[in-house]
Amino acid sequence: MTILLVEQRVPDFDTWKAAFDSDPVGREEGGVRGYRISRPIDDPNTVFVALEFDGSDEAEAFREKLHGLWSRIESQGLIEGPRASILEVLEAKEY
């Protein structure tokens, strides 16, 4: 499994979440198998989104779609300083 980990500042979480839920880049069509949204307890305006993919090619293609989206919405003040890293899952265990 491959994770595309997105980190960004959001001035208004509820507005950001509504935009995320509208799915402007088509997560399922883009190969996303699942996602998790997290934020630091002491910083509710920073959001981490972990998008799960079968492989790195799909994750890279989706990251390129996100860059296009970010260039449009960052100037509108919906997000600040978005970053995305592609991670290879080496090991996972649940208790």
Buried (B, 14 or more C-beta within 10 A) or exposed (E): BBBBBBBBEBEEBEEBEEBBEEEBEEBEEBBBEEBEEEBEEEEEBBBEBBBBBEEBEBBBEBBEBBEEBBEEBBEEEBBEEBEBEBEEEEEEEEE
